[in-house]
Amino acid sequence: MHQERTFSDKFFLVVKGLFMGAANKVPGVSGGIVAFVGGFYEEFIYSLQKINGKAFKLLVSGRFKSFYRYTNATFLSLLILGMLISYFSISRLLDYFLEQKELYVWAAFFGMVLGSIYYIAKDYGHWNKKTLIAGIIGLLVGISISFLSPAKENDNLIFIFFCGMISVSGMTLPGLSGSFILILLGNYVLLLVDSVNSLYDTFAELIKGDFSFVNNTERLHILKILGVFTLGSTVGLVTLSHLLGYVLKHYKQITTAVIIGFITGSLGVIWPWKKTIYKTDGLGNILADSNGDHIIKNYERYWPDLSIAETWGAFFFVLVGIFVLLGIDWYGKNRR
């Protein structure tokens, strides 16, 4: 696991981080799927496990080289670097395309998830009574989550910390979308759009030597929210990794069966053909959240109309998504 890495290996770790970051931003898509398909899921989980008491002792005793090697820091730091770059580049680009070409974006990600199901299931030869039941349970849970209704936005800091702990599951559990969980909790816009944009704007101002944001009460409040969310995510990431490391070690086949079922069930979340339904009051007025900032909406799924060109364009992007996953599979095999 701690092998020497070439420049090419390091570069592609950053690229994998870019894809994980982008996947984590899109509701219904899991960064854990990228890790699973990219062939570095177990290393990711076991590396996170190394952030423990022993690592802390190495750090406080000044044994930085030992700490670096023990925690597999090269791997984690390059992956996290890619995710950070993604949040300020690819994810902002995704926001634009989701607004302009929403159907095609959902179609491409739908194809990628289909491809990931094929990738994970094709070599899984351990179906028996126990794993079949586990797969069905995962499927039912995935379908159930797909049809839950979103809550209202809540900026209570304790709740924000909880959101961080829960949403990070998308990085550690393939098929469980952290961003979709944030939608269900009502805080997707606050934590993955407003907060990230505020941090981006703050960095841009700092580079220009502009410190006026220190007098911007709303900006400081959002940055505080982002800080608490990040802390919750860090705690959740380390905690979940220890739990998952144990499960993968002792129940790997059952866990994989649950993941296959869960990813299959979660396809409903990213079904491309859906229309936005805005919640209204009795007078027909569109409802917003408690702050009045964000519209409260949900999605209504429908079957594609084969008589229109846009539908066939969406089918094309489904195929593109599938071939992206097959390409990753091919790349992984040829690098071994």
C-alpha positions as CSV (number, residue, x, y, z in Angstrom):
1,M,0.0,0.0,0.0
2,H,2.9,2.4,0.7
3,Q,4.8,1.7,-2.5
4,E,6.9,4.4,-4.1
5,R,4.8,6.5,-6.5
6,T,5.9,7.8,-9.9
7,F,5.1,11.3,-11.1
8,S,2.4,9.7,-13.3
9,D,0.9,7.9,-10.3
10,K,0.8,11.2,-8.3
11,F,-0.8,13.1,-11.2
12,F,-3.5,10.5,-11.7
13,L,-4.2,10.6,-7.9
14,V,-5.0,14.3,-8.3
15,V,-7.2,13.5,-11.3
16,K,-9.0,10.8,-9.3
17,G,-9.5,13.4,-6.5
18,L,-11.0,15.8,-9.2
19,F,-13.5,13.2,-10.2
20,M,-14.4,12.3,-6.5
21,G,-14.9,16.0,-5.8
22,A,-17.2,16.5,-8.8
23,A,-19.1,13.3,-8.0
24,N,-19.6,14.4,-4.4
25,K,-21.1,17.7,-5.6
26,V,-23.8,16.1,-7.9
27,P,-26.9,14.9,-6.1
28,G,-27.4,11.2,-6.6
29,V,-23.7,10.5,-7.5
30,S,-21.3,9.1,-4.9
31,G,-17.5,9.9,-4.7
32,G,-17.2,6.4,-3.3
33,I,-18.2,5.0,-6.6
34,V,-15.3,6.8,-8.2
35,A,-13.0,5.3,-5.6
36,F,-14.5,1.8,-6.1
37,V,-14.3,1.8,-9.8
38,G,-10.9,3.6,-9.8
39,G,-9.5,0.7,-7.8
40,F,-8.4,2.7,-4.8
41,Y,-11.4,2.4,-2.5
42,E,-9.8,0.0,0.0
43,E,-6.5,2.0,0.1
44,F,-8.6,5.1,0.7
45,I,-10.5,3.5,3.6
46,Y,-7.5,1.9,5.2
47,S,-5.4,5.1,4.9
48,L,-8.1,7.0,6.7
49,Q,-8.0,4.4,9.4
50,K,-4.4,5.3,10.1
51,I,-5.6,8.7,11.4
52,N,-5.7,7.4,14.9
53,G,-4.1,7.6,18.3
54,K,-0.8,6.3,17.1
55,A,-0.6,8.9,14.3
56,F,-1.4,11.6,16.9
57,K,1.5,10.4,19.1
58,L,3.9,10.4,16.2
59,L,2.8,13.9,15.3
60,V,3.1,15.5,18.8
61,S,6.5,13.8,19.3
62,G,7.8,15.5,16.2
63,R,8.4,12.3,14.2
64,F,6.9,13.8,11.1
65,K,8.5,11.4,8.6
66,S,7.1,8.4,10.5
67,F,3.7,10.1,10.7
68,Y,3.8,10.8,7.0
69,R,4.6,7.2,6.1
70,Y,2.2,5.7,8.7
71,T,-0.8,7.7,7.5
72,N,0.0,7.1,3.8
73,A,-0.1,10.9,3.6
74,T,1.1,11.1,-0.1
75,F,-1.9,9.2,-1.2
76,L,-4.4,11.1,1.0
77,S,-2.9,14.6,0.4
78,L,-2.9,14.2,-3.4
79,L,-6.4,12.9,-3.4
80,I,-7.7,15.7,-1.2
81,L,-5.8,18.2,-3.3
82,G,-7.8,17.0,-6.4
83,M,-11.0,17.3,-4.5
84,L,-10.3,20.9,-3.4
85,I,-9.4,21.9,-6.9
86,S,-12.6,20.3,-8.1
87,Y,-14.7,22.3,-5.7
88,F,-13.4,25.5,-7.1
89,S,-13.4,24.5,-10.8
90,I,-15.2,21.4,-12.0
91,S,-18.0,21.6,-9.5
92,R,-18.6,25.3,-10.4
93,L,-18.7,24.2,-14.1
94,L,-21.2,21.5,-13.2
95,D,-23.4,24.1,-11.5
96,Y,-23.5,26.0,-14.8
97,F,-24.3,22.9,-16.9
98,L,-26.9,21.7,-14.4
99,E,-28.6,25.0,-15.0
100,Q,-28.2,25.1,-18.8
101,K,-28.3,21.5,-19.9
102,E,-29.7,19.6,-16.9
103,L,-31.1,16.6,-18.7
104,Y,-27.8,15.8,-20.5
105,V,-25.8,16.1,-17.2
106,W,-28.2,13.8,-15.4
107,A,-28.1,11.4,-18.4
108,A,-24.3,11.3,-18.3
109,F,-24.2,10.6,-14.6
110,F,-27.0,8.0,-14.9
111,G,-24.8,6.2,-17.5
112,M,-21.8,6.4,-15.2
113,V,-23.7,4.8,-12.3
114,L,-25.0,2.1,-14.7
115,G,-21.4,1.5,-15.8
116,S,-20.3,1.3,-12.2
117,I,-23.0,-1.3,-11.4
118,Y,-21.7,-3.4,-14.3
119,Y,-18.1,-2.8,-13.1
120,I,-18.7,-3.9,-9.6
121,A,-21.0,-6.8,-10.4
122,K,-19.2,-8.4,-13.4
123,D,-16.5,-10.1,-11.3
124,Y,-18.6,-10.7,-8.2
125,G,-19.0,-14.5,-8.1
126,H,-20.2,-14.9,-4.5
127,W,-24.0,-14.9,-4.8
128,N,-25.6,-17.2,-2.2
129,K,-28.5,-17.0,0.1
130,K,-26.8,-14.5,2.5
131,T,-25.4,-12.2,-0.2
132,L,-28.6,-12.2,-2.2
133,I,-30.6,-11.1,0.9
134,A,-28.0,-8.4,1.6
135,G,-28.2,-7.2,-2.0
136,I,-32.0,-7.0,-1.8
137,I,-31.8,-5.1,1.4
138,G,-29.4,-2.6,-0.2
139,L,-31.7,-2.3,-3.2
140,L,-34.8,-1.6,-1.1
141,V,-32.9,1.0,1.0
142,G,-31.6,2.7,-2.1
143,I,-35.1,2.8,-3.6
144,S,-36.6,4.2,-0.4
145,I,-34.1,7.0,-0.1
146,S,-34.8,7.9,-3.8
147,F,-38.4,8.9,-2.9
148,L,-37.9,10.8,0.4
149,S,-39.0,14.5,0.4
150,P,-36.5,17.2,1.2
151,A,-36.6,19.1,4.6
152,K,-36.2,22.9,5.0
153,E,-32.9,24.7,5.4
154,N,-31.5,24.8,8.9
155,D,-28.3,26.8,9.8
156,N,-28.1,25.6,13.5
157,L,-24.4,24.9,14.0
158,I,-25.0,21.6,15.8
159,F,-27.2,20.5,12.9
160,I,-24.5,21.7,10.5
161,F,-21.9,19.5,12.3
162,F,-24.3,16.6,12.0
163,C,-24.8,17.3,8.2
164,G,-21.0,17.2,7.8
165,M,-20.8,13.8,9.5
166,I,-23.6,12.3,7.5
167,S,-22.8,13.9,4.1
168,V,-19.3,12.6,4.0
169,S,-20.7,9.1,3.8
170,G,-20.8,9.7,0.0
171,M,-17.0,9.5,-0.1
172,T,-16.8,6.3,1.9
173,L,-20.0,4.4,0.9
174,P,-20.3,3.7,-2.9
175,G,-23.8,4.5,-4.0
176,L,-24.8,6.7,-1.0
177,S,-24.8,10.3,-2.3
178,G,-23.7,12.7,0.3
179,S,-25.0,15.7,-1.7
180,F,-28.4,14.0,-2.1
181,I,-28.5,13.4,1.7
182,L,-27.9,17.2,2.1
183,I,-30.9,17.8,-0.1
184,L,-33.0,15.6,2.1
185,L,-31.7,17.4,5.1
186,G,-32.5,20.7,3.4
187,N,-29.0,22.1,3.4
188,Y,-27.6,21.4,0.0
189,V,-27.7,25.0,-1.3
190,L,-26.4,26.4,1.9
191,L,-23.4,24.0,2.3
192,L,-22.4,23.0,-1.2
193,V,-23.3,26.2,-3.2
194,D,-23.5,29.3,-1.0
195,S,-20.7,28.2,1.4
196,V,-18.3,27.2,-1.4
197,N,-19.1,30.3,-3.4
198,S,-18.5,32.5,-0.3
199,L,-15.1,30.8,0.3
200,Y,-14.2,31.2,-3.4
201,D,-15.1,34.9,-3.3
202,T,-13.2,35.4,0.0
203,F,-10.0,33.9,-1.5
204,A,-10.4,36.0,-4.6
205,E,-10.7,39.2,-2.5
206,L,-7.7,38.2,-0.3
207,I,-5.5,37.7,-3.5
208,K,-6.5,41.3,-4.5
209,G,-5.6,42.6,-1.0
210,D,-9.3,43.3,-0.2
211,F,-10.2,42.5,3.4
212,S,-13.6,44.1,3.4
213,F,-15.3,40.8,4.0
214,V,-14.4,41.1,7.7
215,N,-17.1,43.6,8.0
216,N,-19.6,41.5,6.0
217,T,-21.7,39.8,8.8
218,E,-23.5,37.5,6.4
219,R,-20.2,36.4,4.7
220,L,-18.6,35.7,8.1
221,H,-21.7,33.7,9.2
222,I,-21.6,31.5,6.1
223,L,-17.8,31.0,6.5
224,K,-18.4,29.9,10.1
225,I,-21.0,27.5,8.9
226,L,-18.5,26.1,6.3
227,G,-15.9,25.7,9.1
228,V,-18.3,23.7,11.3
229,F,-19.4,21.6,8.3
230,T,-15.8,20.8,7.4
231,L,-15.1,19.8,11.0
232,G,-18.1,17.5,11.0
233,S,-17.1,16.0,7.7
234,T,-13.6,15.3,9.1
235,V,-14.9,13.6,12.2
236,G,-17.4,11.6,10.1
237,L,-14.8,10.6,7.6
238,V,-12.4,9.2,10.2
239,T,-15.1,7.6,12.2
240,L,-16.8,5.9,9.2
241,S,-13.4,4.7,7.8
242,H,-12.8,2.7,11.0
243,L,-16.2,1.1,10.9
244,L,-15.9,0.4,7.2
245,G,-12.4,-1.0,7.5
246,Y,-13.7,-3.5,10.0
247,V,-16.7,-4.4,7.9
248,L,-14.6,-4.8,4.7
249,K,-12.1,-7.0,6.6
250,H,-14.7,-9.4,8.1
251,Y,-17.7,-9.2,5.8
252,K,-16.3,-8.2,2.4
253,Q,-18.6,-10.3,0.2
254,I,-21.8,-9.3,2.0
255,T,-20.7,-5.6,2.0
256,T,-20.1,-5.7,-1.7
257,A,-23.6,-7.3,-2.3
258,V,-25.2,-4.5,-0.2
259,I,-23.2,-1.9,-2.3
260,I,-24.4,-3.5,-5.6
261,G,-28.0,-3.5,-4.4
262,F,-27.8,0.0,-3.0
263,I,-26.2,1.6,-6.1
264,T,-28.9,-0.1,-8.2
265,G,-31.7,1.2,-6.0
266,S,-30.2,4.7,-6.0
267,L,-30.6,5.0,-9.8
268,G,-34.0,6.6,-9.1
269,V,-32.2,9.6,-7.6
270,I,-30.5,10.5,-10.8
271,W,-33.2,9.4,-13.3
272,P,-32.6,12.0,-16.0
273,W,-36.2,12.5,-17.0
274,K,-37.8,14.5,-14.2
275,K,-39.5,17.9,-13.9
276,T,-39.1,20.3,-11.0
277,I,-42.2,20.7,-8.8
278,Y,-42.2,23.8,-6.7
279,K,-44.1,23.7,-3.4
280,T,-46.8,26.3,-3.1
281,D,-49.2,27.6,-0.5
282,G,-53.0,27.5,-0.8
283,L,-53.0,30.7,-2.9
284,G,-50.6,29.3,-5.5
285,N,-47.5,31.3,-4.2
286,I,-44.2,29.5,-4.5
287,L,-42.8,28.7,-1.0
288,A,-39.2,29.5,0.0
289,D,-37.2,28.4,3.1
290,S,-37.4,30.1,6.4
291,N,-34.8,32.7,5.3
292,G,-36.8,33.4,2.1
293,D,-33.6,32.8,0.0
294,H,-34.2,29.4,-1.6
295,I,-37.2,28.0,-3.4
296,I,-38.5,24.7,-1.9
297,K,-38.8,22.2,-4.7
298,N,-39.0,18.5,-5.4
299,Y,-38.8,16.3,-8.6
300,E,-41.4,14.3,-10.4
301,R,-40.1,11.5,-12.6
302,Y,-41.6,10.6,-16.0
303,W,-40.8,8.2,-18.9
304,P,-38.9,9.7,-21.8
305,D,-40.8,10.8,-24.9
306,L,-39.1,9.0,-27.8
307,S,-40.6,11.3,-30.4
308,I,-38.4,14.3,-29.5
309,A,-34.7,14.8,-30.4
310,E,-33.7,15.8,-26.8
311,T,-34.6,12.3,-25.6
312,W,-32.2,10.8,-28.1
313,G,-29.5,13.3,-27.1
314,A,-30.0,12.2,-23.5
315,F,-29.6,8.5,-24.5
316,F,-26.3,9.5,-26.2
317,F,-25.1,11.0,-23.0
318,V,-26.1,7.9,-21.0
319,L,-23.9,5.9,-23.4
320,V,-21.1,8.5,-22.9
321,G,-21.4,8.0,-19.1
322,I,-21.2,4.2,-19.5
323,F,-18.1,4.4,-21.8
324,V,-16.4,6.7,-19.3
325,L,-16.7,4.0,-16.7
326,L,-15.6,1.3,-19.1
327,G,-12.6,3.6,-20.0
328,I,-11.6,3.9,-16.4
329,D,-11.9,0.1,-16.1
330,W,-9.7,-0.4,-19.2
331,Y,-7.2,2.2,-17.9
332,G,-7.0,0.4,-14.5
333,K,-6.3,-3.0,-16.2
334,N,-3.6,-1.6,-18.5
335,R,-1.7,0.2,-15.7
336,R,-1.3,-3.0,-13.7
